[in-house]
Amino acid sequence: MPPFERSPVAGRALAAVLCCFALLMLLFPGTFSQFANPNELSRYQSVIAAADRGTFEISREIGTLGGHEDVSVSDGRTYSNKAPGLAFAAIPVYRALRLVLPAPSNVASPLFPAVRFLTVSVASILALAAFARRVSAVNARAASLVVYAAAFGTPFLFYARSFFAHAWTAALLFLAWDRILAAEEAGPSRRVTVPYMISGLLAGLAAISEYPVALISLLLALRAASGKNGRAFALFLTGLAVPLAGLAVYDTICFGAPWVLSSAREGFPEYQKLSTGGAFGFQAPSLKIALAYLIHPARGVLIFSPFFLWCVPGFLRWWRSRERRPDFALCLATTVLFFIAMTAYPNWHGGWSLGSRYLLPVLFFAAFPMAQALDSPLSRGLFLAAVVFSAAGQFLLTSTFAHFPDSVPFPAATGSWWFLAHGWIAPSVFGSAPAAGVAAIVIAAMAFAAPLALSARAGAPLSPRPALCVFIGAAPLAALLLRPPPLSYSARLWRAGVFGQYSGRDPARAELAAVARAAASPEEQRQAVRAWRIFGPRASP
């Protein structure tokens, strides 16, 4: 592959994107001292149990770190209900860190963010670097804009600093494809044995980290076989078999048989209903869910990241060019088929979360064709405007509490901006004091702005001019901040309750009390009573 770009500006822009992304992974540990996300906590508890006690049963860790609903129960034993791939990768990291760090007493201890960084964040940074390298070979002028958009204009930024499997699987899947390309570029040689096996290993690890992405792993296997190289396909399957064997052993130990997944033993009644309907909880694809994924005001991909509109002309340009047809087929099939598959999942919104998190695994495959569409000053200028809107929204969303229910529309304006105005800033490596929070926000703003400015220079010429592009992108978000959409009464209760319970800035729950007093109907009064029971001063965080 050629270097990033012959232009020094483009090279500096790509380097700035990668460095600032890595800086943000280190700046924010991704945890709140009084809030433990069940999705992360469940995985972390299984890591601790396996590393410290030699078992995946987590009842003791629940007693130490706290209970949650993300559990599976088998033969009276309690396990994480998550696919175990990320936990498998984290166990050796945890064991190494325990040589120098004490056992964790809560998720805010240094051990948890260190484990997260050395697994999810490192994989995300490596994948972003590989993505930059591949995109720059397609369209060197616009490469940094596309890479910046994927890194800073999507929830990938947030989930790359979280112990969720979404950014983790997105990274592993793209790296698996990158290894296939590397093997093919090396030509017919015994040296390609390792890349194909690594590709299969990464694809398999992704599949056992988030079960729906097994579809993408299968597509990657077909891509490995597309060169009519039976040896390559066999090597890929050899690598793939290793994590699948690990899953079989895990399921046998925990749930009694290699074909019984944790989702079949859900301990939470609501999740039991989800997992028993259809095939592993998946039903027929739904047009309603498809539209919600795209334009729902609290989750829509095109609401959070409108630059994904460039996927369509990107795929069309790629198809007409007739270049790299196997890779075109892989990216298109991965994006379209995975999207359709996820529209069959009734719990599509993902509870308290940021954006459409279930679609994140196909991020790089969907973003890669966009470089094909950025071949004119006008296309790059409008793309820059869309990226400004997206990145500014993600800056707000990741600067404070970012786990929103789907009842909070346009959360950057109705949630994050409100939290920041009330002094609630995400904890950073500087601590949680107000001055430390301000310092972290300033550094984060610079980390967002500097690579964007360099990327705009690398993409020149732009039409309209860069300053006007920035204004076009920032104006809609500014309008939302100045006049945020009205929230439902239940959403206002949630916002005030979460602020009071988890920010540490409203111990008396004055904000929640003010919303409760504003109840205008018997139903709203009942909602206020329920919210006070959950989030009131006597409620346990």
BELWOMO-V90655 format. One record per residue. N is the residue number from 1. PHI is phi as a letter, one per 30 degrees, with the letter a starting at -180 (999 if undefined). D_FIRST is the distance of its C-alpha to the first C-alpha in Angstrom with 1 decimal. Layout:
BEGIN
n=N phi=PHI d_first=D_FIRST
n=N phi=PHI d_first=D_FIRST
END
This chain:
BEGIN
n=1 phi=999 d_first=0.0
n=2 phi=d d_first=3.8
n=3 phi=d d_first=6.6
n=4 phi=e d_first=8.8
n=5 phi=a d_first=10.8
n=6 phi=d d_first=12.7
n=7 phi=d d_first=15.8
n=8 phi=e d_first=17.4
n=9 phi=d d_first=19.1
n=10 phi=d d_first=16.2
n=11 phi=d d_first=14.6
n=12 phi=d d_first=18.1
n=13 phi=d d_first=18.6
n=14 phi=d d_first=15.7
n=15 phi=d d_first=16.9
n=16 phi=d d_first=20.4
n=17 phi=e d_first=19.8
n=18 phi=d d_first=18.5
n=19 phi=d d_first=21.2
n=20 phi=d d_first=24.0
n=21 phi=d d_first=23.2
n=22 phi=d d_first=23.5
n=23 phi=e d_first=26.6
n=24 phi=d d_first=28.2
n=25 phi=d d_first=27.7
n=26 phi=d d_first=29.7
n=27 phi=d d_first=32.2
n=28 phi=c d_first=33.6
n=29 phi=d d_first=34.5
n=30 phi=i d_first=34.8
n=31 phi=b d_first=38.4
n=32 phi=c d_first=41.9
n=33 phi=e d_first=44.7
n=34 phi=c d_first=47.1
n=35 phi=b d_first=44.7
n=36 phi=c d_first=43.0
n=37 phi=d d_first=40.9
n=38 phi=e d_first=41.9
n=39 phi=d d_first=38.4
n=40 phi=d d_first=37.1
n=41 phi=d d_first=40.4
n=42 phi=d d_first=40.7
n=43 phi=d d_first=37.4
n=44 phi=d d_first=38.2
n=45 phi=d d_first=41.6
n=46 phi=d d_first=40.4
n=47 phi=d d_first=38.0
n=48 phi=d d_first=41.1
n=49 phi=d d_first=43.3
n=50 phi=d d_first=41.1
n=51 phi=d d_first=40.2
n=52 phi=c d_first=43.7
n=53 phi=b d_first=46.0
n=54 phi=i d_first=44.2
n=55 phi=b d_first=44.7
n=56 phi=c d_first=43.0
n=57 phi=d d_first=46.3
n=58 phi=c d_first=46.3
n=59 phi=d d_first=49.9
n=60 phi=d d_first=50.3
n=61 phi=d d_first=47.1
n=62 phi=d d_first=48.5
n=63 phi=d d_first=51.7
n=64 phi=d d_first=49.8
n=65 phi=c d_first=47.1
n=66 phi=j d_first=48.7
n=67 phi=d d_first=49.1
n=68 phi=a d_first=47.2
n=69 phi=c d_first=47.0
n=70 phi=d d_first=43.6
n=71 phi=b d_first=45.2
n=72 phi=c d_first=46.0
n=73 phi=b d_first=49.2
n=74 phi=b d_first=49.9
n=75 phi=h d_first=53.2
n=76 phi=i d_first=54.2
n=77 phi=c d_first=51.0
n=78 phi=c d_first=48.6
n=79 phi=b d_first=44.8
n=80 phi=d d_first=41.9
n=81 phi=c d_first=41.3
n=82 phi=c d_first=37.5
n=83 phi=e d_first=35.0
n=84 phi=d d_first=34.6
n=85 phi=e d_first=30.8
n=86 phi=d d_first=30.3
n=87 phi=d d_first=33.5
n=88 phi=e d_first=32.5
n=89 phi=d d_first=29.4
n=90 phi=d d_first=31.6
n=91 phi=e d_first=34.5
n=92 phi=d d_first=33.0
n=93 phi=d d_first=31.8
n=94 phi=d d_first=35.4
n=95 phi=d d_first=37.0
n=96 phi=d d_first=35.1
n=97 phi=d d_first=36.0
n=98 phi=d d_first=39.6
n=99 phi=d d_first=40.0
n=100 phi=b d_first=40.1
n=101 phi=b d_first=41.1
n=102 phi=d d_first=44.3
n=103 phi=e d_first=44.5
n=104 phi=d d_first=43.9
n=105 phi=c d_first=47.0
n=106 phi=a d_first=45.2
n=107 phi=d d_first=41.7
n=108 phi=d d_first=42.0
n=109 phi=d d_first=42.0
n=110 phi=d d_first=39.0
n=111 phi=d d_first=38.0
n=112 phi=d d_first=36.9
n=113 phi=d d_first=34.4
n=114 phi=d d_first=33.0
n=115 phi=d d_first=32.4
n=116 phi=e d_first=30.9
n=117 phi=d d_first=28.5
n=118 phi=d d_first=27.4
n=119 phi=c d_first=26.7
n=120 phi=d d_first=26.1
n=121 phi=d d_first=24.9
n=122 phi=d d_first=22.5
n=123 phi=d d_first=20.9
n=124 phi=d d_first=20.8
n=125 phi=d d_first=19.1
n=126 phi=d d_first=16.4
n=127 phi=d d_first=15.9
n=128 phi=d d_first=15.9
n=129 phi=d d_first=13.2
n=130 phi=d d_first=10.9
n=131 phi=d d_first=12.3
n=132 phi=e d_first=11.6
n=133 phi=d d_first=7.9
n=134 phi=d d_first=8.0
n=135 phi=d d_first=10.8
n=136 phi=d d_first=9.6
n=137 phi=d d_first=7.2
n=138 phi=c d_first=10.7
n=139 phi=b d_first=13.1
n=140 phi=d d_first=12.3
n=141 phi=d d_first=16.1
n=142 phi=c d_first=17.1
n=143 phi=e d_first=14.4
n=144 phi=d d_first=16.6
n=145 phi=d d_first=19.6
n=146 phi=d d_first=18.2
n=147 phi=d d_first=17.1
n=148 phi=d d_first=20.5
n=149 phi=e d_first=22.3
n=150 phi=d d_first=21.1
n=151 phi=d d_first=21.8
n=152 phi=c d_first=25.0
n=153 phi=c d_first=26.4
n=154 phi=b d_first=26.9
n=155 phi=d d_first=28.8
n=156 phi=e d_first=25.6
n=157 phi=e d_first=26.5
n=158 phi=d d_first=29.9
n=159 phi=d d_first=29.1
n=160 phi=d d_first=26.4
n=161 phi=c d_first=29.3
n=162 phi=b d_first=31.7
n=163 phi=c d_first=32.4
n=164 phi=d d_first=31.9
n=165 phi=c d_first=29.6
n=166 phi=d d_first=28.1
n=167 phi=d d_first=25.2
n=168 phi=e d_first=24.9
n=169 phi=d d_first=24.4
n=170 phi=e d_first=22.1
n=171 phi=d d_first=19.8
n=172 phi=d d_first=20.2
n=173 phi=d d_first=19.6
n=174 phi=d d_first=16.3
n=175 phi=d d_first=15.2
n=176 phi=d d_first=16.6
n=177 phi=d d_first=14.6
n=178 phi=e d_first=11.3
n=179 phi=d d_first=12.5
n=180 phi=d d_first=13.3
n=181 phi=d d_first=9.9
n=182 phi=d d_first=8.7
n=183 phi=d d_first=11.8
n=184 phi=d d_first=11.4
n=185 phi=d d_first=8.1
n=186 phi=d d_first=10.2
n=187 phi=i d_first=12.9
n=188 phi=d d_first=16.6
n=189 phi=a d_first=17.4
n=190 phi=d d_first=19.6
n=191 phi=d d_first=16.8
n=192 phi=d d_first=15.7
n=193 phi=e d_first=19.0
n=194 phi=d d_first=18.2
n=195 phi=e d_first=15.3
n=196 phi=d d_first=17.6
n=197 phi=d d_first=20.5
n=198 phi=d d_first=19.0
n=199 phi=e d_first=18.0
n=200 phi=d d_first=21.6
n=201 phi=d d_first=23.0
n=202 phi=d d_first=21.3
n=203 phi=d d_first=22.4
n=204 phi=d d_first=25.9
n=205 phi=d d_first=26.2
n=206 phi=d d_first=25.5
n=207 phi=d d_first=28.1
n=208 phi=c d_first=30.8
n=209 phi=c d_first=30.1
n=210 phi=a d_first=30.8
n=211 phi=e d_first=32.4
n=212 phi=d d_first=31.6
n=213 phi=d d_first=27.8
n=214 phi=e d_first=28.6
n=215 phi=e d_first=28.3
n=216 phi=d d_first=24.6
n=217 phi=d d_first=24.2
n=218 phi=d d_first=25.9
n=219 phi=d d_first=23.5
n=220 phi=d d_first=20.6
n=221 phi=d d_first=22.6
n=222 phi=d d_first=23.0
n=223 phi=d d_first=19.3
n=224 phi=d d_first=18.9
n=225 phi=d d_first=21.6
n=226 phi=d d_first=20.5
n=227 phi=d d_first=18.8
n=228 phi=h d_first=22.4
n=229 phi=c d_first=21.5
n=230 phi=d d_first=24.6
n=231 phi=d d_first=23.4
n=232 phi=d d_first=20.4
n=233 phi=d d_first=22.8
n=234 phi=d d_first=25.3
n=235 phi=d d_first=22.9
n=236 phi=e d_first=21.9
n=237 phi=d d_first=25.7
n=238 phi=d d_first=26.4
n=239 phi=d d_first=24.4
n=240 phi=d d_first=25.8
n=241 phi=d d_first=29.3
n=242 phi=d d_first=29.3
n=243 phi=d d_first=29.6
n=244 phi=d d_first=31.8
n=245 phi=d d_first=34.1
n=246 phi=d d_first=34.2
n=247 phi=d d_first=35.2
n=248 phi=d d_first=37.9
n=249 phi=d d_first=39.4
n=250 phi=e d_first=39.4
n=251 phi=d d_first=41.1
n=252 phi=d d_first=43.6
n=253 phi=d d_first=44.5
n=254 phi=d d_first=44.8
n=255 phi=b d_first=45.9
n=256 phi=j d_first=47.4
n=257 phi=a d_first=45.1
n=258 phi=d d_first=41.4
n=259 phi=c d_first=41.4
n=260 phi=c d_first=43.1
n=261 phi=d d_first=40.7
n=262 phi=d d_first=41.7
n=263 phi=d d_first=42.1
n=264 phi=d d_first=45.0
n=265 phi=b d_first=46.9
n=266 phi=e d_first=46.6
n=267 phi=c d_first=49.2
n=268 phi=c d_first=49.4
n=269 phi=e d_first=51.6
n=270 phi=d d_first=49.5
n=271 phi=d d_first=46.3
n=272 phi=d d_first=48.4
n=273 phi=d d_first=49.2
n=274 phi=d d_first=45.6
n=275 phi=d d_first=44.5
n=276 phi=c d_first=47.4
n=277 phi=d d_first=46.9
n=278 phi=i d_first=45.0
n=279 phi=c d_first=42.2
n=280 phi=h d_first=41.3
n=281 phi=j d_first=42.4
n=282 phi=c d_first=40.4
n=283 phi=c d_first=42.5
n=284 phi=d d_first=42.0
n=285 phi=e d_first=39.4
n=286 phi=b d_first=41.0
n=287 phi=d d_first=40.6
n=288 phi=d d_first=42.3
n=289 phi=d d_first=39.8
n=290 phi=e d_first=36.9
n=291 phi=d d_first=38.4
n=292 phi=d d_first=39.0
n=293 phi=e d_first=35.3
n=294 phi=d d_first=34.5
n=295 phi=b d_first=37.4
n=296 phi=d d_first=39.6
n=297 phi=d d_first=40.6
n=298 phi=c d_first=39.9
n=299 phi=b d_first=36.8
n=300 phi=e d_first=35.3
n=301 phi=e d_first=31.6
n=302 phi=d d_first=32.3
n=303 phi=d d_first=34.9
n=304 phi=d d_first=32.7
n=305 phi=b d_first=29.4
n=306 phi=d d_first=30.2
n=307 phi=d d_first=26.7
n=308 phi=d d_first=26.1
n=309 phi=e d_first=28.0
n=310 phi=d d_first=24.9
n=311 phi=d d_first=23.7
n=312 phi=d d_first=26.1
n=313 phi=d d_first=25.0
n=314 phi=d d_first=21.3
n=315 phi=d d_first=22.0
n=316 phi=d d_first=24.2
n=317 phi=d d_first=21.7
n=318 phi=d d_first=19.1
n=319 phi=d d_first=21.9
n=320 phi=d d_first=23.0
n=321 phi=d d_first=19.7
n=322 phi=h d_first=19.7
n=323 phi=c d_first=16.0
n=324 phi=h d_first=14.5
n=325 phi=e d_first=18.1
n=326 phi=e d_first=17.9
n=327 phi=d d_first=15.7
n=328 phi=e d_first=18.1
n=329 phi=d d_first=20.9
n=330 phi=d d_first=19.7
n=331 phi=d d_first=19.4
n=332 phi=d d_first=22.6
n=333 phi=d d_first=24.5
n=334 phi=d d_first=23.6
n=335 phi=d d_first=24.6
n=336 phi=d d_first=27.8
n=337 phi=d d_first=29.1
n=338 phi=d d_first=28.7
n=339 phi=d d_first=30.4
n=340 phi=d d_first=33.2
n=341 phi=d d_first=33.7
n=342 phi=d d_first=34.1
n=343 phi=d d_first=36.7
n=344 phi=c d_first=38.8
n=345 phi=c d_first=39.2
n=346 phi=d d_first=42.4
n=347 phi=d d_first=41.5
n=348 phi=e d_first=38.5
n=349 phi=d d_first=39.1
n=350 phi=i d_first=38.6
n=351 phi=i d_first=41.6
n=352 phi=d d_first=41.2
n=353 phi=a d_first=37.5
n=354 phi=c d_first=35.1
n=355 phi=i d_first=34.0
n=356 phi=d d_first=33.1
n=357 phi=d d_first=31.7
n=358 phi=d d_first=31.7
n=359 phi=c d_first=29.0
n=360 phi=d d_first=26.5
n=361 phi=e d_first=24.7
n=362 phi=c d_first=23.1
n=363 phi=e d_first=22.1
n=364 phi=d d_first=18.3
n=365 phi=d d_first=18.7
n=366 phi=d d_first=21.2
n=367 phi=d d_first=19.4
n=368 phi=e d_first=16.0
n=369 phi=d d_first=17.7
n=370 phi=d d_first=19.4
n=371 phi=d d_first=16.6
n=372 phi=d d_first=17.6
n=373 phi=d d_first=21.1
n=374 phi=c d_first=20.7
n=375 phi=c d_first=20.7
n=376 phi=b d_first=24.1
n=377 phi=e d_first=25.9
n=378 phi=d d_first=28.3
n=379 phi=d d_first=25.9
n=380 phi=d d_first=24.0
n=381 phi=d d_first=27.5
n=382 phi=d d_first=28.9
n=383 phi=d d_first=25.9
n=384 phi=e d_first=26.4
n=385 phi=d d_first=30.0
n=386 phi=d d_first=29.4
n=387 phi=d d_first=27.0
n=388 phi=e d_first=29.7
n=389 phi=e d_first=32.3
n=390 phi=d d_first=30.1
n=391 phi=d d_first=29.1
n=392 phi=d d_first=32.7
n=393 phi=d d_first=34.0
n=394 phi=d d_first=31.8
n=395 phi=e d_first=32.8
n=396 phi=d d_first=36.4
n=397 phi=d d_first=35.9
n=398 phi=c d_first=34.2
n=399 phi=d d_first=36.6
n=400 phi=a d_first=39.5
n=401 phi=d d_first=40.5
n=402 phi=b d_first=38.0
n=403 phi=c d_first=39.5
n=404 phi=c d_first=41.3
n=405 phi=d d_first=43.3
n=406 phi=d d_first=42.8
n=407 phi=d d_first=46.2
n=408 phi=c d_first=44.8
n=409 phi=d d_first=43.3
n=410 phi=h d_first=40.8
n=411 phi=d d_first=40.7
n=412 phi=d d_first=39.1
n=413 phi=d d_first=42.2
n=414 phi=c d_first=44.9
n=415 phi=c d_first=43.8
n=416 phi=d d_first=41.4
n=417 phi=d d_first=43.0
n=418 phi=d d_first=46.4
n=419 phi=d d_first=45.4
n=420 phi=d d_first=44.0
n=421 phi=d d_first=47.2
n=422 phi=c d_first=49.2
n=423 phi=i d_first=47.3
n=424 phi=c d_first=45.2
n=425 phi=c d_first=41.8
n=426 phi=e d_first=39.4
n=427 phi=e d_first=39.9
n=428 phi=b d_first=37.5
n=429 phi=d d_first=37.1
n=430 phi=d d_first=39.8
n=431 phi=j d_first=42.3
n=432 phi=c d_first=44.1
n=433 phi=d d_first=46.6
n=434 phi=e d_first=46.7
n=435 phi=d d_first=45.6
n=436 phi=d d_first=42.6
n=437 phi=d d_first=41.7
n=438 phi=d d_first=41.9
n=439 phi=d d_first=39.7
n=440 phi=d d_first=37.1
n=441 phi=d d_first=37.2
n=442 phi=d d_first=36.8
n=443 phi=d d_first=33.7
n=444 phi=d d_first=32.2
n=445 phi=d d_first=33.0
n=446 phi=d d_first=31.2
n=447 phi=d d_first=28.1
n=448 phi=d d_first=28.1
n=449 phi=d d_first=28.9
n=450 phi=d d_first=26.8
n=451 phi=d d_first=23.3
n=452 phi=d d_first=24.8
n=453 phi=d d_first=26.2
n=454 phi=d d_first=23.0
n=455 phi=d d_first=21.1
n=456 phi=d d_first=23.9
n=457 phi=d d_first=23.6
n=458 phi=d d_first=19.9
n=459 phi=d d_first=20.8
n=460 phi=d d_first=23.6
n=461 phi=d d_first=25.5
n=462 phi=b d_first=27.0
n=463 phi=b d_first=30.1
n=464 phi=d d_first=32.4
n=465 phi=d d_first=32.0
n=466 phi=e d_first=30.3
n=467 phi=d d_first=33.7
n=468 phi=d d_first=35.0
n=469 phi=d d_first=32.0
n=470 phi=d d_first=32.6
n=471 phi=d d_first=36.3
n=472 phi=d d_first=35.7
n=473 phi=d d_first=33.6
n=474 phi=d d_first=36.0
n=475 phi=e d_first=39.2
n=476 phi=d d_first=39.3
n=477 phi=d d_first=38.7
n=478 phi=d d_first=41.3
n=479 phi=d d_first=43.7
n=480 phi=d d_first=43.2
n=481 phi=d d_first=43.8
n=482 phi=d d_first=46.9
n=483 phi=b d_first=48.4
n=484 phi=d d_first=46.8
n=485 phi=d d_first=47.7
n=486 phi=d d_first=50.8
n=487 phi=c d_first=50.4
n=488 phi=d d_first=52.6
n=489 phi=d d_first=55.2
n=490 phi=d d_first=53.6
n=491 phi=d d_first=50.2
n=492 phi=d d_first=52.2
n=493 phi=d d_first=53.8
n=494 phi=d d_first=50.5
n=495 phi=d d_first=49.0
n=496 phi=d d_first=52.1
n=497 phi=d d_first=52.4
n=498 phi=d d_first=48.9
n=499 phi=d d_first=49.2
n=500 phi=d d_first=52.5
n=501 phi=d d_first=51.5
n=502 phi=c d_first=48.1
n=503 phi=d d_first=47.9
n=504 phi=i d_first=50.9
n=505 phi=c d_first=52.1
n=506 phi=b d_first=54.7
n=507 phi=d d_first=56.6
n=508 phi=d d_first=59.7
n=509 phi=i d_first=57.6
n=510 phi=d d_first=59.1
n=511 phi=d d_first=56.4
n=512 phi=d d_first=56.9
n=513 phi=d d_first=60.6
n=514 phi=d d_first=60.4
n=515 phi=d d_first=58.4
n=516 phi=d d_first=60.8
n=517 phi=d d_first=63.8
n=518 phi=d d_first=62.4
n=519 phi=e d_first=62.8
n=520 phi=c d_first=64.5
n=521 phi=a d_first=65.3
n=522 phi=e d_first=66.3
n=523 phi=d d_first=62.9
n=524 phi=d d_first=61.2
n=525 phi=d d_first=63.7
n=526 phi=d d_first=62.8
n=527 phi=d d_first=59.1
n=528 phi=d d_first=60.0
n=529 phi=d d_first=62.0
n=530 phi=d d_first=59.1
n=531 phi=d d_first=56.7
n=532 phi=d d_first=59.1
n=533 phi=d d_first=59.4
n=534 phi=d d_first=55.7
n=535 phi=c d_first=54.8
n=536 phi=d d_first=58.2
n=537 phi=e d_first=59.1
n=538 phi=c d_first=60.2
n=539 phi=d d_first=57.1
n=540 phi=d d_first=54.9
n=541 phi=d d_first=51.3
END
